[in-house]
Amino acid sequence: LMPGIEADQVLAVSDYVARRQVEIGLVPAARVTRVWNGIRIPAQGPLDKAGLRAALHLPPDRPIIVCACRAALEKGVHHLLGAFSELLQTPASDQRPLLVYVGDGPRLSALRELADALGIAADVRFVGYSHDVAGFLEAADIVAVPSVWQDALPLGVLEALALGRPVVATRVGGIPEMCRDGEEGLLVEPGAEREMSRALATLLADPASRAAMGER
Protein backbone atom coordinates (compact mmCIF):
# COMPACT_ATOMS: atom_id res chain seq x y z
CA LEU A 1 0.00 0.00 0.00
CA MET A 2 1.21 3.52 -0.77
CA PRO A 3 1.84 5.67 2.35
CA GLY A 4 -1.20 7.77 3.16
CA ILE A 5 -3.55 5.71 0.97
CA GLU A 6 -6.09 3.54 2.77
CA ALA A 7 -7.64 0.84 0.60
CA ASP A 8 -11.17 -0.38 1.19
CA GLN A 9 -10.15 -3.90 0.23
CA VAL A 10 -6.80 -5.62 -0.27
CA LEU A 11 -6.69 -8.73 -2.43
CA ALA A 12 -3.99 -11.24 -1.53
CA VAL A 13 -3.01 -14.06 -3.90
CA SER A 14 -2.42 -16.56 -1.07
CA ASP A 15 -3.07 -17.09 2.62
CA TYR A 16 0.61 -16.37 3.17
CA VAL A 17 0.32 -12.94 1.54
CA ALA A 18 -2.91 -12.24 3.43
CA ARG A 19 -1.16 -12.95 6.75
CA ARG A 20 1.72 -10.68 5.77
CA GLN A 21 -0.68 -7.85 4.96
CA VAL A 22 -2.19 -8.13 8.43
CA GLU A 23 0.98 -8.85 10.44
CA ILE A 24 3.53 -6.70 8.59
CA GLY A 25 1.44 -4.32 6.53
CA LEU A 26 -0.86 -3.66 9.52
CA VAL A 27 -3.94 -3.82 7.31
CA PRO A 28 -7.07 -4.71 9.33
CA ALA A 29 -7.93 -8.37 8.71
CA ALA A 30 -11.51 -7.50 7.75
CA ARG A 31 -10.19 -5.59 4.72
CA VAL A 32 -7.99 -8.43 3.41
CA THR A 33 -9.44 -11.04 1.07
CA ARG A 34 -7.51 -13.99 -0.27
CA VAL A 35 -8.14 -14.83 -3.93
CA TRP A 36 -5.81 -17.51 -5.20
CA ASN A 37 -4.34 -16.99 -8.66
CA GLY A 38 -5.74 -19.29 -11.31
CA ILE A 39 -4.75 -20.41 -14.77
CA ARG A 40 -6.64 -22.02 -17.60
CA ILE A 41 -6.53 -25.83 -17.55
CA PRO A 42 -5.22 -26.97 -20.94
CA ALA A 43 -7.26 -29.38 -23.02
CA GLN A 44 -6.37 -32.95 -22.11
CA GLY A 45 -5.72 -35.18 -25.09
CA PRO A 46 -3.46 -38.13 -25.82
CA LEU A 47 0.13 -37.09 -25.11
CA ASP A 48 2.72 -37.98 -27.73
CA LYS A 49 5.58 -37.67 -25.27
CA ALA A 50 8.18 -39.02 -27.66
CA GLY A 51 7.10 -36.57 -30.36
CA LEU A 52 7.02 -33.69 -27.91
CA ARG A 53 10.50 -34.48 -26.63
CA ALA A 54 11.82 -34.81 -30.17
CA ALA A 55 10.42 -31.38 -31.04
CA LEU A 56 12.17 -29.91 -27.99
CA HIS A 57 15.43 -31.78 -28.75
CA LEU A 58 15.16 -33.80 -25.55
CA PRO A 59 16.11 -37.49 -25.21
CA PRO A 60 13.12 -39.85 -25.50
CA ASP A 61 14.05 -42.32 -22.77
CA ARG A 62 15.78 -40.45 -19.94
CA PRO A 63 13.90 -39.29 -16.84
CA ILE A 64 13.63 -35.52 -17.15
CA ILE A 65 13.44 -32.99 -14.31
CA VAL A 66 12.41 -29.50 -15.45
CA CYS A 67 12.88 -26.23 -13.60
CA ALA A 68 11.46 -23.09 -15.21
CA CYS A 69 12.05 -19.76 -13.49
CA ARG A 70 14.14 -16.61 -13.57
CA ALA A 71 17.86 -17.07 -12.97
CA ALA A 72 17.90 -15.07 -9.75
CA LEU A 73 19.28 -15.88 -6.30
CA GLU A 74 15.87 -16.07 -4.65
CA LYS A 75 14.73 -18.83 -7.02
CA GLY A 76 17.24 -21.26 -5.49
CA VAL A 77 18.35 -22.91 -8.74
CA HIS A 78 21.89 -23.19 -7.35
CA HIS A 79 20.51 -25.44 -4.61
CA LEU A 80 18.74 -27.56 -7.22
CA LEU A 81 22.05 -28.02 -9.04
CA GLY A 82 23.64 -29.13 -5.77
CA ALA A 83 20.79 -31.57 -5.11
CA PHE A 84 21.00 -32.91 -8.66
CA SER A 85 24.74 -33.45 -8.29
CA GLU A 86 24.10 -35.55 -5.19
CA LEU A 87 21.33 -37.42 -6.99
CA LEU A 88 23.70 -38.44 -9.79
CA GLN A 89 26.12 -39.87 -7.23
CA THR A 90 23.40 -42.16 -5.81
CA PRO A 91 21.31 -43.25 -8.83
CA ALA A 92 17.61 -43.78 -8.15
CA SER A 93 17.07 -45.92 -11.25
CA ASP A 94 18.92 -47.56 -14.13
CA GLN A 95 18.26 -44.54 -16.34
CA ARG A 96 20.40 -41.45 -15.80
CA PRO A 97 18.20 -38.37 -15.28
CA LEU A 98 18.53 -35.11 -17.18
CA LEU A 99 17.94 -31.72 -15.56
CA VAL A 100 16.48 -29.12 -17.92
CA TYR A 101 16.60 -25.50 -16.78
CA VAL A 102 14.39 -23.07 -18.70
CA GLY A 103 14.99 -19.43 -17.91
CA ASP A 104 17.24 -16.41 -18.13
CA GLY A 105 18.40 -13.77 -15.72
CA PRO A 106 21.36 -12.20 -13.94
CA ARG A 107 22.69 -15.47 -12.48
CA LEU A 108 22.56 -17.61 -15.61
CA SER A 109 26.33 -17.49 -16.16
CA ALA A 110 26.95 -18.31 -12.50
CA LEU A 111 24.62 -21.31 -12.76
CA ARG A 112 26.47 -22.60 -15.82
CA GLU A 113 29.76 -22.20 -13.97
CA LEU A 114 28.36 -24.05 -10.96
CA ALA A 115 27.23 -26.96 -13.13
CA ASP A 116 30.76 -27.14 -14.58
CA ALA A 117 32.32 -26.99 -11.11
CA LEU A 118 30.05 -29.78 -9.87
CA GLY A 119 30.94 -31.93 -12.85
CA ILE A 120 27.30 -32.27 -13.97
CA ALA A 121 27.28 -30.04 -17.05
CA ALA A 122 26.78 -33.04 -19.36
CA ASP A 123 23.55 -33.90 -17.52
CA VAL A 124 22.12 -30.36 -17.32
CA ARG A 125 20.48 -28.66 -20.30
CA PHE A 126 20.39 -24.84 -20.09
CA VAL A 127 17.62 -23.86 -22.48
CA GLY A 128 17.59 -20.13 -21.74
CA TYR A 129 14.49 -18.04 -22.33
CA SER A 130 11.71 -19.95 -24.11
CA HIS A 131 8.25 -19.15 -25.43
CA ASP A 132 7.28 -22.81 -24.93
CA VAL A 133 7.65 -23.28 -21.17
CA ALA A 134 4.45 -25.36 -21.14
CA GLY A 135 5.99 -27.74 -23.68
CA PHE A 136 9.00 -28.37 -21.47
CA LEU A 137 6.78 -28.87 -18.41
CA GLU A 138 4.62 -31.33 -20.34
CA ALA A 139 7.71 -33.24 -21.47
CA ALA A 140 8.93 -33.52 -17.86
CA ASP A 141 8.62 -36.42 -15.47
CA ILE A 142 9.10 -34.12 -12.45
CA VAL A 143 8.96 -30.34 -12.09
CA ALA A 144 11.28 -28.74 -9.52
CA VAL A 145 10.55 -25.40 -7.82
CA PRO A 146 13.50 -24.70 -5.48
CA SER A 147 12.64 -21.16 -4.29
CA VAL A 148 14.43 -19.96 -1.17
CA TRP A 149 12.49 -16.74 -0.66
CA GLN A 150 8.81 -16.54 0.19
CA ASP A 151 7.15 -16.90 -3.22
CA ALA A 152 3.60 -15.59 -2.97
CA LEU A 153 1.96 -18.15 -5.28
CA PRO A 154 4.43 -19.13 -8.01
CA LEU A 155 2.97 -19.83 -11.43
CA GLY A 156 5.66 -22.47 -11.94
CA VAL A 157 3.79 -24.70 -9.49
CA LEU A 158 0.35 -23.92 -10.92
CA GLU A 159 1.46 -24.59 -14.49
CA ALA A 160 3.01 -27.94 -13.55
CA LEU A 161 -0.08 -29.06 -11.65
CA ALA A 162 -2.39 -27.97 -14.47
CA LEU A 163 -0.42 -30.26 -16.79
CA GLY A 164 -0.57 -33.16 -14.35
CA ARG A 165 3.11 -33.14 -13.40
CA PRO A 166 4.28 -33.99 -9.86
CA VAL A 167 6.24 -31.24 -8.15
CA VAL A 168 9.26 -31.23 -5.85
CA ALA A 169 9.15 -27.80 -4.27
CA THR A 170 10.22 -25.88 -1.21
CA ARG A 171 8.02 -25.20 1.77
CA VAL A 172 7.94 -21.39 1.38
CA GLY A 173 5.33 -18.69 0.92
CA GLY A 174 2.14 -19.89 -0.71
CA ILE A 175 3.57 -23.14 -2.12
CA PRO A 176 2.16 -25.41 0.65
CA GLU A 177 -1.30 -24.03 -0.20
CA MET A 178 -0.86 -25.27 -3.79
CA CYS A 179 0.95 -28.57 -3.37
CA ARG A 180 0.26 -30.90 -0.45
CA ASP A 181 3.28 -32.88 0.66
CA GLY A 182 2.83 -36.48 -0.46
CA GLU A 183 -0.29 -35.67 -2.48
CA GLU A 184 0.53 -33.57 -5.55
CA GLY A 185 4.26 -33.68 -4.92
CA LEU A 186 6.93 -33.57 -2.25
CA LEU A 187 7.89 -30.50 -0.21
CA VAL A 188 11.32 -29.84 1.27
CA GLU A 189 12.90 -27.07 3.33
CA PRO A 190 14.44 -24.21 1.30
CA GLY A 191 18.13 -24.71 0.60
CA ALA A 192 18.08 -28.30 1.90
CA GLU A 193 19.96 -29.92 -0.97
CA ARG A 194 20.18 -33.40 0.52
CA GLU A 195 16.46 -33.40 1.30
CA MET A 196 15.66 -32.23 -2.21
CA SER A 197 17.95 -34.91 -3.68
CA ARG A 198 16.12 -37.58 -1.67
CA ALA A 199 12.73 -36.26 -2.79
CA LEU A 200 13.77 -36.35 -6.45
CA ALA A 201 15.20 -39.85 -6.01
CA THR A 202 11.97 -41.04 -4.37
CA LEU A 203 9.86 -39.93 -7.34
CA LEU A 204 12.33 -41.09 -9.97
CA ALA A 205 12.30 -44.57 -8.45
CA ASP A 206 8.50 -44.78 -8.34
CA PRO A 207 6.72 -44.05 -11.66
CA ALA A 208 3.38 -45.14 -10.18
CA SER A 209 3.60 -42.49 -7.45
CA ARG A 210 4.58 -39.86 -10.02
CA ALA A 211 1.54 -40.74 -12.11
CA ALA A 212 -0.80 -40.70 -9.12
CA MET A 213 0.49 -37.34 -7.92
CA GLY A 214 0.11 -35.94 -11.41
CA GLU A 215 -3.48 -37.15 -11.58
CA ARG A 216 -4.26 -35.48 -8.26
C-alpha positions, -999 to 999 in steps of 0.1 A, spaced: 0 0 0 12 35 -8 18 57 23 -12 78 32 -36 57 10 -61 35 28 -76 8 6 -112 -4 12 -102 -39 2 -68 -56 -3 -67 -87 -24 -40 -112 -15 -30 -141 -39 -24 -166 -11 -31 -171 26 6 -164 32 3 -129 15 -29 -122 34 -12 -130 67 17 -107 58 -7 -78 50 -22 -81 84 10 -89 104 35 -67 86 14 -43 65 -9 -37 95 -39 -38 73 -71 -47 93 -79 -84 87 -115 -75 77 -102 -56 47 -80 -84 34 -94 -110 11 -75 -140 -3 -81 -148 -39 -58 -175 -52 -43 -170 -87 -57 -193 -113 -47 -204 -148 -66 -220 -176 -65 -258 -176 -52 -270 -209 -73 -294 -230 -64 -329 -221 -57 -352 -251 -35 -381 -258 1 -371 -251 27 -380 -277 56 -377 -253 82 -390 -277 71 -366 -304 70 -337 -279 105 -345 -266 118 -348 -302 104 -314 -310 122 -299 -280 154 -318 -288 152 -338 -256 161 -375 -252 131 -399 -255 140 -423 -228 158 -405 -199 139 -393 -168 136 -355 -171 134 -330 -143 124 -295 -154 129 -262 -136 115 -231 -152 120 -198 -135 141 -166 -136 179 -171 -130 179 -151 -98 193 -159 -63 159 -161 -47 147 -188 -70 172 -213 -55 184 -229 -87 219 -232 -73 205 -254 -46 187 -276 -72 220 -280 -90 236 -291 -58 208 -316 -51 210 -329 -87 247 -335 -83 241 -356 -52 213 -374 -70 237 -384 -98 261 -399 -72 234 -422 -58 213 -433 -88 176 -438 -81 171 -459 -113 189 -476 -141 183 -445 -163 204 -415 -158 182 -384 -153 185 -351 -172 179 -317 -156 165 -291 -179 166 -255 -168 144 -231 -187 150 -194 -179 172 -164 -181 184 -138 -157 214 -122 -139 227 -155 -125 226 -176 -156 263 -175 -162 269 -183 -125 246 -213 -128 265 -226 -158 298 -222 -140 284 -241 -110 272 -270 -131 308 -271 -146 323 -270 -111 300 -298 -99 309 -319 -129 273 -323 -140 273 -300 -171 268 -330 -194 236 -339 -175 221 -304 -173 205 -287 -203 204 -248 -201 176 -239 -225 176 -201 -217 145 -180 -223 117 -200 -241 82 -192 -254 73 -228 -249 76 -233 -212 44 -254 -211 60 -277 -237 90 -284 -215 68 -289 -184 46 -313 -203 77 -332 -215 89 -335 -179 86 -364 -155 91 -341 -124 90 -303 -121 113 -287 -95 105 -254 -78 135 -247 -55 126 -212 -43 144 -200 -12 125 -167 -7 88 -165 2 72 -169 -32 36 -156 -30 20 -181 -53 44 -191 -80 30 -198 -114 57 -225 -119 38 -247 -95 4 -239 -109 15 -246 -145 30 -279 -135 -1 -291 -116 -24 -280 -145 -4 -303 -168 -6 -332 -144 31 -331 -134 43 -340 -99 62 -312 -82 93 -312 -59 92 -278 -43 102 -259 -12 80 -252 18 79 -214 14 53 -187 9 21 -199 -7 36 -231 -21 22 -254 7 -13 -240 -2 -9 -253 -38 10 -286 -34 3 -309 -5 33 -329 7 28 -365 -5 -3 -357 -25 5 -336 -55 43 -337 -49 69 -336 -22 79 -305 -2 113 -298 13 129 -271 33 144 -242 13 181 -247 6 181 -283 19 200 -299 -10 202 -334 5 165 -334 13 157 -322 -22 179 -349 -37 161 -376 -17 127 -363 -28 138 -363 -64 152 -398 -60 120 -410 -44 99 -399 -73 123 -411 -100 123 -446 -84 85 -448 -83 67 -440 -117 34 -451 -102 36 -425 -74 46 -399 -100 15 -407 -121 -8 -407 -91 5 -373 -79 1 -359 -114 -35 -372 -116 -43 -355 -83 
